[in-house]
């Protein structure tokens, strides 16, 4: 069974050495009449989506990656592009949807919630980033989504599980190192924590192809350090 992963971000550079082959790519934009349009130029001009794809590729070299571009000059996009992109990937039955992004716009919540519920019913795993275990950001807070934040106490293999928090998982938040570039000049943050978890989930589904969201969460929790009250003082709560 192939594991297809849609990365909704700034596109991907398929010629980057960390990425390799991209199975498919599209871009969404808003035209002069205000309509959402699709086109094929998914090349990444920011570098963020490429770095995300590199993290996922390292953990899941077998995965079929699809670039879904909604960011252009900056890591911001109208919420309707996010909604349209998420709808497209669900309609096209990708196994995993990766979102290193989110919104706090109340008017967008119900649209995203409905789409994530549809993904859950279709056994599509949605992974989304958040700023912390108590971050009230959509879609990471939804029960139908695996929310991940960067816990800066995590080494790369370590996951932190917050069973009573809306954002349940903390992870390592650095991308793959770039030769000649100091670490502090590279990207970092919850975007990459989520990407590390997306890669882990792809490996799980390669082994357990029929696992649904609840089973994936259970396996992740089993692999994680569950925080006690005392440990929360050190790792965040």
C-alpha positions as CSV (number, residue, x, y, z in Angstrom):
1,X,0.0,0.0,0.0
2,X,1.4,3.4,-1.0
3,X,1.3,6.2,1.6
4,X,0.4,9.4,0.0
5,X,1.0,12.7,1.9
6,X,-0.3,16.1,0.8
7,X,1.8,19.0,2.2
8,X,-0.2,22.2,2.2
9,X,2.4,24.9,2.4
10,X,4.6,27.1,0.2
11,X,5.1,24.4,-2.5
12,X,8.2,22.2,-2.8
13,X,11.4,22.3,-4.8
14,X,11.5,18.8,-6.2
15,X,15.2,19.1,-7.2
16,X,16.3,19.7,-3.6
17,X,18.6,16.9,-2.4
18,X,16.5,16.4,0.8
19,X,13.3,15.9,-1.2
20,X,13.6,13.7,-4.2
21,X,10.7,12.9,-6.4
22,X,7.3,14.7,-5.9
23,X,4.5,12.5,-7.1
24,X,2.2,15.4,-7.8
25,X,1.9,19.1,-7.2
26,X,-0.7,21.9,-7.5
27,X,-1.1,25.5,-6.4
28,X,-4.1,27.5,-5.4
29,X,-4.4,31.3,-5.8
30,X,-7.1,33.9,-6.0
31,X,-7.6,35.5,-9.4
32,X,-8.5,39.1,-10.4
33,X,-12.2,38.4,-9.9
34,X,-11.7,37.0,-6.4
35,X,-12.2,33.3,-7.4
36,X,-10.0,30.5,-6.1
37,X,-8.1,29.0,-9.1
38,X,-5.8,26.0,-9.4
39,X,-2.6,25.8,-11.5
40,X,0.4,23.6,-11.8
41,X,3.3,25.9,-10.7
42,X,4.0,24.5,-7.2
43,X,7.7,25.6,-7.1
44,X,8.6,26.8,-3.6
45,X,10.1,30.3,-3.5
46,X,10.2,30.6,0.3
47,X,11.9,27.3,1.2
48,X,9.5,26.4,4.0
49,X,7.5,23.7,2.3
50,X,10.7,22.2,0.9
51,X,12.2,22.0,4.4
52,X,9.0,20.3,5.6
53,X,9.1,17.8,2.7
54,X,12.7,17.1,3.6
55,X,11.9,16.1,7.1
56,X,9.0,13.9,6.0
57,X,11.1,12.3,3.3
58,X,13.9,11.4,5.7
59,X,11.5,9.5,7.9
60,X,9.4,8.0,5.2
61,X,11.5,7.6,2.0
62,X,8.8,5.3,0.5
63,X,6.0,7.9,0.7
64,X,4.4,9.6,-2.3
65,X,4.6,13.4,-1.6
66,X,2.3,15.9,-3.1
67,X,2.9,19.7,-2.9
68,X,-0.2,21.8,-2.4
69,X,0.9,25.5,-2.6
70,X,-1.0,28.2,-0.9
71,X,1.8,30.5,0.4
72,X,3.7,32.8,-2.0
73,X,5.8,35.7,-0.8
74,X,5.1,35.0,2.9
75,X,3.8,32.3,5.1
76,X,0.3,33.7,5.1
77,X,-2.7,33.0,2.9
78,X,-6.4,33.8,2.9
79,X,-8.4,31.3,4.9
80,X,-10.5,30.4,1.9
81,X,-7.3,29.1,0.2
82,X,-6.7,26.8,3.2
83,X,-10.3,25.6,3.0
84,X,-10.2,25.0,-0.7
85,X,-6.8,23.2,-0.4
86,X,-8.0,20.9,2.4
87,X,-11.2,20.1,0.5
88,X,-9.1,19.2,-2.6
89,X,-6.8,16.8,-0.7
90,X,-9.7,15.1,1.0
91,X,-11.6,14.7,-2.3
92,X,-8.4,13.1,-3.7
93,X,-8.1,10.6,-0.9
94,X,-4.6,11.3,0.3
95,X,-3.7,9.1,3.3
96,X,-2.1,11.9,5.3
97,X,-2.6,15.6,5.2
98,X,0.2,17.8,6.6
99,X,-0.6,21.3,7.7
100,X,2.2,23.4,9.3
101,X,-0.3,26.2,9.7
102,X,-3.5,27.2,11.4
103,X,-5.9,30.0,12.0
104,X,-7.8,31.5,14.9
105,X,-10.5,33.1,12.7
106,X,-13.9,32.2,14.2
107,X,-15.6,32.3,10.8
108,X,-13.3,29.6,9.5
109,X,-13.7,27.2,12.3
110,X,-16.9,25.4,11.2
111,X,-15.6,25.0,7.6
112,X,-12.4,23.4,8.8
113,X,-14.2,21.3,11.4
114,X,-16.6,19.9,8.9
115,X,-13.7,19.0,6.5
116,X,-11.7,17.4,9.3
117,X,-14.7,15.3,10.3
118,X,-15.0,14.2,6.7
119,X,-11.3,13.3,6.6
120,X,-11.8,11.3,9.9
121,X,-14.7,9.4,8.3
122,X,-12.6,8.6,5.3
123,X,-9.7,7.4,7.5
124,X,-7.5,10.3,6.3
125,X,-5.0,11.4,9.0
126,X,-4.7,15.2,9.4
127,X,-1.6,16.5,11.2
128,X,-1.5,20.2,12.1
129,X,0.9,22.4,14.0
130,X,0.2,24.6,17.0
131,X,2.3,27.0,19.2
132,X,1.8,25.0,22.5
133,X,-0.3,22.4,24.3
134,X,-2.9,25.0,25.1
135,X,-3.0,26.8,21.8
136,X,-6.6,27.4,20.6
137,X,-5.8,27.2,16.9
138,X,-7.7,25.4,14.1
139,X,-7.5,22.7,12.9
140,X,-4.9,21.4,15.4
141,X,-7.4,21.6,18.3
142,X,-10.0,19.4,16.7
143,X,-10.4,15.9,18.0
144,X,-10.3,14.7,14.4
145,X,-6.8,16.0,14.0
146,X,-3.4,15.2,15.5
147,X,-2.1,18.5,16.9
148,X,1.6,19.0,17.4
149,X,3.8,21.7,18.9
150,X,7.5,22.3,19.2
151,X,8.7,21.3,22.7
152,X,12.2,22.6,22.9
153,X,13.1,20.0,25.5
154,X,12.6,17.2,23.0
155,X,15.5,15.6,21.2
156,X,14.6,14.2,17.8
157,X,13.4,10.7,18.9
158,X,11.4,12.0,21.8
159,X,7.7,12.7,21.8
160,X,5.8,14.3,24.6
161,X,2.2,13.3,25.2
162,X,-0.3,15.6,27.0
163,X,-3.4,13.4,27.5
164,X,-5.4,16.3,29.0
165,X,-4.4,19.0,26.6
166,X,-6.1,20.1,23.4
167,X,-2.8,19.8,21.6
168,X,-1.7,16.4,22.6
169,X,1.8,16.0,21.2
170,X,5.1,17.9,21.6
171,X,8.1,17.0,19.4
172,X,11.5,18.1,18.1
173,X,11.2,21.3,16.1
174,X,14.3,21.5,13.8
175,X,14.5,20.6,10.1
176,X,17.4,18.7,8.5
177,X,20.7,20.6,8.7
178,X,21.9,22.4,5.6
179,X,25.6,22.2,4.7
180,X,27.3,25.5,5.2
181,X,24.4,27.1,7.0
182,X,24.5,27.5,10.8
183,X,21.6,25.9,12.6
184,X,20.3,29.3,14.0
185,X,19.9,30.6,10.4
186,X,17.7,27.7,9.4
187,X,13.9,27.4,9.9
188,X,12.7,25.9,13.2
189,X,9.5,25.7,15.2
190,X,6.2,23.8,15.4
191,X,6.0,23.5,11.7
192,X,8.9,21.0,11.8
193,X,7.7,19.3,15.0
194,X,4.5,18.5,13.1
195,X,6.6,17.3,10.1
196,X,8.5,14.9,12.3
197,X,5.3,13.4,13.5
198,X,3.9,13.2,10.0
199,X,6.9,11.1,9.0
200,X,6.4,8.8,12.0
201,X,2.8,8.4,11.1
202,X,3.7,7.5,7.6
203,X,6.0,4.7,8.9
204,X,3.2,3.5,11.2
205,X,0.7,3.3,8.3
206,X,3.2,1.5,6.1
207,X,3.3,-1.2,8.8
208,X,-0.4,-0.9,9.8
209,X,-2.2,0.3,6.7
210,X,-5.7,0.0,8.1
211,X,-5.1,2.0,11.3
212,X,-7.5,4.9,11.8
213,X,-6.9,8.2,13.6
214,X,-7.7,6.7,17.0
215,X,-5.3,3.9,16.6
216,X,-2.6,6.2,15.3
217,X,-3.0,8.4,18.3
218,X,-2.8,5.4,20.6
219,X,0.4,4.2,19.0
220,X,1.9,7.7,19.2
221,X,0.9,8.0,22.8
222,X,2.5,4.6,23.5
223,X,5.8,5.8,22.0
224,X,5.7,9.1,24.0
225,X,6.7,10.3,27.4
226,X,3.5,11.0,29.3
227,X,3.9,14.0,31.5
228,X,3.3,13.8,35.2
229,X,2.5,17.0,37.1
230,X,6.1,17.3,38.2
231,X,7.5,16.8,34.7
232,X,5.1,19.5,33.3
233,X,7.2,22.1,35.2
234,X,10.1,21.2,33.0
235,X,8.5,20.3,29.7
236,X,5.5,22.6,29.6
237,X,1.8,22.0,30.4
